[in-house]
């Protein structure tokens, strides 16, 4: 009788494979994990390190010089567009507005006086025209009356130009006064500047 010789490593391999099949078939499957359905908020917390920067930076400054009387906000305050941030001492600008308005009122008074003088001169001229046809006044008197009307008209034109100039001065003084109030150009949070003073 012949003996069958099988090398030991092959026998061990076959035994291991057979044992694995045997155990895999007998192993019970674990039941799936279940949970009741419910409505809720899902929150995810992320830890990160780094530097946060604003989406938009807006520098706020004054267009007039002076001492700050009021600082209406502090670092970190929330502001709405148009909110007062600071108030600069505005006494000089207020005085400039008052002076310019007084000059404008003076020019208007001069214009009113010249208009009254012009009306009087026109009436005199009209009388001179009627009287010259009857030879009651000389031609020189008529020319003098006409010249007086022309002078008043020229003076009114000069005063009108002065009025335009003073109105520009009033407007500029008012703008300077308005600029003593520093307001927020946009809504946001007050932060510090990166620029050095």
Secondary structure, 3 states (H helix, E strand, C coil): CCCCCCCHHHHHHHHHHHHHHHHHHHCCCCCCCCCCCCCCCCCCCCCCCCCCCCCCCCCCCCCCCCCEEEECCCCCCEECCCCEEEEECCHHHHHHHHHHHHHHHHHHHHHHHHHHHHHHHHHHHHHHHHHHHCCCCCHHHHHHHHHHHHHHHHHHHHHHHHHHHHHHHHHHHHHHHHCCEEECCCCEECCCCCCCC
